[in-house]
Amino acid sequence: MKQIAGVTDRDIDVDTLDAFVSDDRAGAVVTFAGVVRNHDHGVAVTRLEYLGHPTADTVMKEIVASFEGREGVHAVAAQHRVGTLEIGGVALYVAVSASHRAQAFGCASEIVEAVKARMPIWKKQFLPDGSHEWSECP
């Protein structure tokens, strides 16, 4: 299985990641974009800042590597953004190519859930009144 994974402090280049997973054997390519929204639990949000532990890049690589040998999966690309993101910015991107749609959907979903559960990245939400709060910290 071809794979690329990591944490970046630059905007995620979804076109490059999509091209990376392209494979003539694939009958399905599934992508997931975790996008910064303008609210959380009924509270307006103006932007986010993601702070990552120094091990975050290694953890992302380990998560993706754990899918090595998954039946029918040909390629996986996954990146998480750190730093300040505006509304609409892509915080997490996962792309999976596989022989069949169920394999691609399943793998992509499991990667996203593993990232949410294991990544040492903390989300600081900025509110319209200038204050901030921490959200979804593992």
Contacts in CASP RR format, 6 or more apart in sequence:
PFRMAT RR
TARGET T0000
AUTHOR 0000-0000-0000
METHOD contacts of the structure
MODEL  1
MKQIAGVTDRDIDVDTLDAFVSDDRAGAVVTFAGVVRNHDHGVAVTRLEY
LGHPTADTVMKEIVASFEGREGVHAVAAQHRVGTLEIGGVALYVAVSASH
RAQAFGCASEIVEAVKARMPIWKKQFLPDGSHEWSECP
1 67 0 8 1.000
1 68 0 8 1.000
1 69 0 8 1.000
1 70 0 8 1.000
1 73 0 8 1.000
1 74 0 8 1.000
1 75 0 8 1.000
1 76 0 8 1.000
2 20 0 8 1.000
2 21 0 8 1.000
2 23 0 8 1.000
2 74 0 8 1.000
2 75 0 8 1.000
2 76 0 8 1.000
3 64 0 8 1.000
3 65 0 8 1.000
3 67 0 8 1.000
3 68 0 8 1.000
3 75 0 8 1.000
3 76 0 8 1.000
3 77 0 8 1.000
4 17 0 8 1.000
4 20 0 8 1.000
4 64 0 8 1.000
4 76 0 8 1.000
4 77 0 8 1.000
4 78 0 8 1.000
5 60 0 8 1.000
5 61 0 8 1.000
5 63 0 8 1.000
5 64 0 8 1.000
5 65 0 8 1.000
5 76 0 8 1.000
5 77 0 8 1.000
5 78 0 8 1.000
5 79 0 8 1.000
6 57 0 8 1.000
6 60 0 8 1.000
6 61 0 8 1.000
6 64 0 8 1.000
6 78 0 8 1.000
6 79 0 8 1.000
6 80 0 8 1.000
7 52 0 8 1.000
7 56 0 8 1.000
7 57 0 8 1.000
7 60 0 8 1.000
7 79 0 8 1.000
7 80 0 8 1.000
7 81 0 8 1.000
7 82 0 8 1.000
7 121 0 8 1.000
8 79 0 8 1.000
8 80 0 8 1.000
8 81 0 8 1.000
8 82 0 8 1.000
9 81 0 8 1.000
9 82 0 8 1.000
9 83 0 8 1.000
10 81 0 8 1.000
11 81 0 8 1.000
11 89 0 8 1.000
11 90 0 8 1.000
12 79 0 8 1.000
12 81 0 8 1.000
12 90 0 8 1.000
12 93 0 8 1.000
14 31 0 8 1.000
14 33 0 8 1.000
14 90 0 8 1.000
14 93 0 8 1.000
14 95 0 8 1.000
17 77 0 8 1.000
17 79 0 8 1.000
17 93 0 8 1.000
17 95 0 8 1.000
18 29 0 8 1.000
18 31 0 8 1.000
18 77 0 8 1.000
18 95 0 8 1.000
20 75 0 8 1.000
20 77 0 8 1.000
20 95 0 8 1.000
21 29 0 8 1.000
21 74 0 8 1.000
21 75 0 8 1.000
21 76 0 8 1.000
21 77 0 8 1.000
21 95 0 8 1.000
21 96 0 8 1.000
21 97 0 8 1.000
22 29 0 8 1.000
22 75 0 8 1.000
22 97 0 8 1.000
23 74 0 8 1.000
23 75 0 8 1.000
23 97 0 8 1.000
25 74 0 8 1.000
25 99 0 8 1.000
26 74 0 8 1.000
26 75 0 8 1.000
26 97 0 8 1.000
26 98 0 8 1.000
26 99 0 8 1.000
26 104 0 8 1.000
27 97 0 8 1.000
27 98 0 8 1.000
27 99 0 8 1.000
27 100 0 8 1.000
27 101 0 8 1.000
27 104 0 8 1.000
28 97 0 8 1.000
28 98 0 8 1.000
28 99 0 8 1.000
28 100 0 8 1.000
28 101 0 8 1.000
28 103 0 8 1.000
28 104 0 8 1.000
28 105 0 8 1.000
29 95 0 8 1.000
29 96 0 8 1.000
29 97 0 8 1.000
29 104 0 8 1.000
30 95 0 8 1.000
30 96 0 8 1.000
30 98 0 8 1.000
30 101 0 8 1.000
30 104 0 8 1.000
30 105 0 8 1.000
30 106 0 8 1.000
30 107 0 8 1.000
30 108 0 8 1.000
31 93 0 8 1.000
31 94 0 8 1.000
31 95 0 8 1.000
31 96 0 8 1.000
31 108 0 8 1.000
32 92 0 8 1.000
32 93 0 8 1.000
32 94 0 8 1.000
32 95 0 8 1.000
32 108 0 8 1.000
32 109 0 8 1.000
32 112 0 8 1.000
33 90 0 8 1.000
33 92 0 8 1.000
33 93 0 8 1.000
34 90 0 8 1.000
34 91 0 8 1.000
34 92 0 8 1.000
34 93 0 8 1.000
35 88 0 8 1.000
35 89 0 8 1.000
35 90 0 8 1.000
35 91 0 8 1.000
36 45 0 8 1.000
36 47 0 8 1.000
36 48 0 8 1.000
36 85 0 8 1.000
36 86 0 8 1.000
36 87 0 8 1.000
36 88 0 8 1.000
36 89 0 8 1.000
36 90 0 8 1.000
36 91 0 8 1.000
37 45 0 8 1.000
37 87 0 8 1.000
37 88 0 8 1.000
38 44 0 8 1.000
38 45 0 8 1.000
38 46 0 8 1.000
38 87 0 8 1.000
39 45 0 8 1.000
40 125 0 8 1.000
40 135 0 8 1.000
43 125 0 8 1.000
43 127 0 8 1.000
43 133 0 8 1.000
44 127 0 8 1.000
44 128 0 8 1.000
45 87 0 8 1.000
45 125 0 8 1.000
45 126 0 8 1.000
45 127 0 8 1.000
46 87 0 8 1.000
46 126 0 8 1.000
46 127 0 8 1.000
46 128 0 8 1.000
46 130 0 8 1.000
47 84 0 8 1.000
47 85 0 8 1.000
47 86 0 8 1.000
47 87 0 8 1.000
47 126 0 8 1.000
48 84 0 8 1.000
48 85 0 8 1.000
48 91 0 8 1.000
48 123 0 8 1.000
48 124 0 8 1.000
48 125 0 8 1.000
48 126 0 8 1.000
49 83 0 8 1.000
49 84 0 8 1.000
49 85 0 8 1.000
49 123 0 8 1.000
49 124 0 8 1.000
49 126 0 8 1.000
50 80 0 8 1.000
50 81 0 8 1.000
50 82 0 8 1.000
50 83 0 8 1.000
50 85 0 8 1.000
50 91 0 8 1.000
50 121 0 8 1.000
50 122 0 8 1.000
50 123 0 8 1.000
50 124 0 8 1.000
51 82 0 8 1.000
51 83 0 8 1.000
51 121 0 8 1.000
51 122 0 8 1.000
51 124 0 8 1.000
52 82 0 8 1.000
52 120 0 8 1.000
52 121 0 8 1.000
52 122 0 8 1.000
53 120 0 8 1.000
53 121 0 8 1.000
55 120 0 8 1.000
56 80 0 8 1.000
56 82 0 8 1.000
56 119 0 8 1.000
56 120 0 8 1.000
56 121 0 8 1.000
59 118 0 8 1.000
59 119 0 8 1.000
59 120 0 8 1.000
60 78 0 8 1.000
60 79 0 8 1.000
60 80 0 8 1.000
60 115 0 8 1.000
60 119 0 8 1.000
63 78 0 8 1.000
63 111 0 8 1.000
63 114 0 8 1.000
63 115 0 8 1.000
63 118 0 8 1.000
63 119 0 8 1.000
64 76 0 8 1.000
64 78 0 8 1.000
64 111 0 8 1.000
66 114 0 8 1.000
67 73 0 8 1.000
67 76 0 8 1.000
67 107 0 8 1.000
67 110 0 8 1.000
67 111 0 8 1.000
70 103 0 8 1.000
70 107 0 8 1.000
71 103 0 8 1.000
72 98 0 8 1.000
72 99 0 8 1.000
72 100 0 8 1.000
72 103 0 8 1.000
73 96 0 8 1.000
73 97 0 8 1.000
73 98 0 8 1.000
73 103 0 8 1.000
73 104 0 8 1.000
73 107 0 8 1.000
74 97 0 8 1.000
74 98 0 8 1.000
74 99 0 8 1.000
75 95 0 8 1.000
75 96 0 8 1.000
75 97 0 8 1.000
76 94 0 8 1.000
76 95 0 8 1.000
76 96 0 8 1.000
76 107 0 8 1.000
76 111 0 8 1.000
77 93 0 8 1.000
77 94 0 8 1.000
77 95 0 8 1.000
77 96 0 8 1.000
78 92 0 8 1.000
78 93 0 8 1.000
78 94 0 8 1.000
78 95 0 8 1.000
78 111 0 8 1.000
78 115 0 8 1.000
79 92 0 8 1.000
79 93 0 8 1.000
80 91 0 8 1.000
80 92 0 8 1.000
80 115 0 8 1.000
80 119 0 8 1.000
80 121 0 8 1.000
81 89 0 8 1.000
81 90 0 8 1.000
81 91 0 8 1.000
81 92 0 8 1.000
82 121 0 8 1.000
85 91 0 8 1.000
92 112 0 8 1.000
92 115 0 8 1.000
94 108 0 8 1.000
94 111 0 8 1.000
94 112 0 8 1.000
94 115 0 8 1.000
95 108 0 8 1.000
96 104 0 8 1.000
96 107 0 8 1.000
96 108 0 8 1.000
96 111 0 8 1.000
97 104 0 8 1.000
98 104 0 8 1.000
98 107 0 8 1.000
116 136 0 8 1.000
117 138 0 8 1.000
118 138 0 8 1.000
119 138 0 8 1.000
120 138 0 8 1.000
121 138 0 8 1.000
122 134 0 8 1.000
122 137 0 8 1.000
122 138 0 8 1.000
123 134 0 8 1.000
123 135 0 8 1.000
123 136 0 8 1.000
123 137 0 8 1.000
124 132 0 8 1.000
124 133 0 8 1.000
124 134 0 8 1.000
124 135 0 8 1.000
125 132 0 8 1.000
125 133 0 8 1.000
125 134 0 8 1.000
125 135 0 8 1.000
126 132 0 8 1.000
127 133 0 8 1.000
END
